[in-house]
């Protein structure tokens, strides 16, 4: 009888241990899930006053000499070509997917460039040229890249300017021969 009670108590302790461990594991997993949910950036919607203010600022800028010059460029064949190049890769940018690119220039500079100016990497993706800008220190990571090298790029955004011949891709991730050459640390600049 004592042996039976001892076995029952021991069984109860073991089962309680399993239940406690599982419960602790489930709560810990739930906590990790909640933490992950909390760390995702929250997109804030603009109030109608903020939207109105932004629209007024945009209209004011569009009426300025710079805004007129930009809109003229945007409607020109060169501007339309740059905008069309964005349409070709916008899904990959929105999904932050990998894009295969061919290096076309590691020495691109504007005519008035000084040595301390940002450096440009020019690449071809799906028969279109794109630019990526780097500070000189970061550009050192590409010193072994050559024209016609295949690289993998991931970019979070793109922009165009009447002062640049190609669409400008954000420089977020670059890989060559399965080796990461560059990955932007977003924690250093508030996610920008």
Secondary structure in CASP SS format (residue, H / E / C, confidence):
PFRMAT SS
TARGET T0000
AUTHOR 0000-0000-0000
METHOD secondary structure of the structure
MODEL  1
X C 1.00
X H 1.00
X H 1.00
X H 1.00
X H 1.00
X H 1.00
X H 1.00
X H 1.00
X H 1.00
X H 1.00
X H 1.00
X H 1.00
X H 1.00
X H 1.00
X H 1.00
X H 1.00
X H 1.00
X H 1.00
X H 1.00
X H 1.00
X H 1.00
X H 1.00
X H 1.00
X H 1.00
X H 1.00
X H 1.00
X H 1.00
X H 1.00
X H 1.00
X H 1.00
X H 1.00
X H 1.00
X H 1.00
X H 1.00
X H 1.00
X H 1.00
X H 1.00
X H 1.00
X H 1.00
X C 1.00
X C 1.00
X C 1.00
X C 1.00
X C 1.00
X C 1.00
X C 1.00
X C 1.00
X H 1.00
X H 1.00
X H 1.00
X H 1.00
X H 1.00
X H 1.00
X H 1.00
X H 1.00
X H 1.00
X H 1.00
X H 1.00
X H 1.00
X H 1.00
X H 1.00
X H 1.00
X H 1.00
X C 1.00
X H 1.00
X H 1.00
X H 1.00
X H 1.00
X H 1.00
X H 1.00
X H 1.00
X H 1.00
X H 1.00
X H 1.00
X C 1.00
X C 1.00
X H 1.00
X H 1.00
X H 1.00
X H 1.00
X H 1.00
X H 1.00
X H 1.00
X H 1.00
X H 1.00
X H 1.00
X H 1.00
X H 1.00
X H 1.00
X H 1.00
X H 1.00
X H 1.00
X H 1.00
X H 1.00
X H 1.00
X C 1.00
X C 1.00
X C 1.00
X E 1.00
X E 1.00
X E 1.00
X E 1.00
X E 1.00
X E 1.00
X E 1.00
X E 1.00
X E 1.00
X E 1.00
X C 1.00
X C 1.00
X C 1.00
X C 1.00
X C 1.00
X C 1.00
X C 1.00
X C 1.00
X C 1.00
X C 1.00
X E 1.00
X E 1.00
X E 1.00
X E 1.00
X E 1.00
X E 1.00
X E 1.00
X C 1.00
X C 1.00
X E 1.00
X E 1.00
X E 1.00
X E 1.00
X E 1.00
X E 1.00
X E 1.00
X C 1.00
X H 1.00
X H 1.00
X H 1.00
X H 1.00
X H 1.00
X H 1.00
X H 1.00
X C 1.00
X C 1.00
X C 1.00
X C 1.00
X C 1.00
X C 1.00
X C 1.00
X E 1.00
X E 1.00
X E 1.00
X E 1.00
X E 1.00
X C 1.00
X C 1.00
X C 1.00
X E 1.00
X E 1.00
X C 1.00
X C 1.00
X C 1.00
X C 1.00
X C 1.00
X C 1.00
X C 1.00
X E 1.00
X E 1.00
X E 1.00
X C 1.00
X C 1.00
X C 1.00
X E 1.00
X E 1.00
X E 1.00
X E 1.00
X C 1.00
X C 1.00
X E 1.00
X E 1.00
X E 1.00
X E 1.00
X E 1.00
X C 1.00
X C 1.00
X H 1.00
X H 1.00
X H 1.00
X H 1.00
X C 1.00
X C 1.00
X C 1.00
END
